[in-house]
């Protein structure tokens, strides 16, 4: 299962931060930032019963960018993933 953000057009590049809260039983889940000129970050999620804060910094280039939440095949059936409070923007803003 893949859920994707609306495509974003970054007017400037630089150091950006992706942060969010997640919980659930998913064992093969991750969040990917895919940007211009091969810019990327891949945040692997760990199963947690409690809300867990994730924060990843990435250097991005100006241009197109999209964030996707991915649950890959594998692990137990009926896995659950909850996500909330996702933010993506320049570091320090």
N, C-alpha and C positions, 0 to 999 in steps of 0.2 A: 504494500500500500504506500503510495506517495501522495503527499499533499504539498502543493506548491503555492508560494506567495504570488501576488501580482508582480510582474516584471517591474524592476526599478531602474531608473536612469540616474546614475550617480554623476553629478556635475563635476565633482572633484574627487580625487583619490586620497589616499592616506591611511592612517590607522583607524579602523572601525572596530566596534565591539558588538558582539551578538550575545545577548543574555536572555534567559528565560527560566521558568520553573517547570519541573516535570516530576511525575511519579507514575508508578504502575509496574506491571509484571513483564513488560516487553524485554526480551533478551537480545534481539537483533535490530535495535532501533538506533537511528542517528539523525542529526540535523546537519545539512550541508549548505554552505554558502558557495554559490557558483557565480563568479564575476568575470569581467572583461579580461582578455589576454591571459586566461588560465588561472586567474586569482581564485583560490578556493580555501575552504576550511571545512573540516569534518569533525563533528562533535559526537562521540559515541556515548549513548545513554546507558546508564546502569539501572537494573531493576531496584526500585525503592518503594516501600510502603508509605513513606512520608514525602512531602514536597521537598525537592532538592533544587538548589540554585546552580545553574550552569552559566559560565561566563567564558567567552573565547574572543581573543583579539586577533584581527587579521588585517594585513596590508592589502588594500584594494586599489585598483586602477579606475580612472573615470570610465564610464560607459555602463553597459547593461549588467544587471545583477539580479539574482533570484535566490530565495531561500526555500529549501525543501525539507520536509519531515518524512523520513523513510522508515517503514517497518518491513524488514526483509523476512523471507521464509526461514523457518528454523525454530527450534524450541517447542514448548508446549502449545497446544491449541488454546484458543480463546484468550490470548494475551491482551492486556489492556495498557494503553498509554494515555495519560492525561498531561496536557501542557497548558501553560497560562503565562501571562505577563511577558510575552516575547517583545524584545526591543532590538533594533539594529540601527546604529548611527555612529557618527564620529566620536572617538575617545574624548572625554572631557566635556561633552555637551549634554 
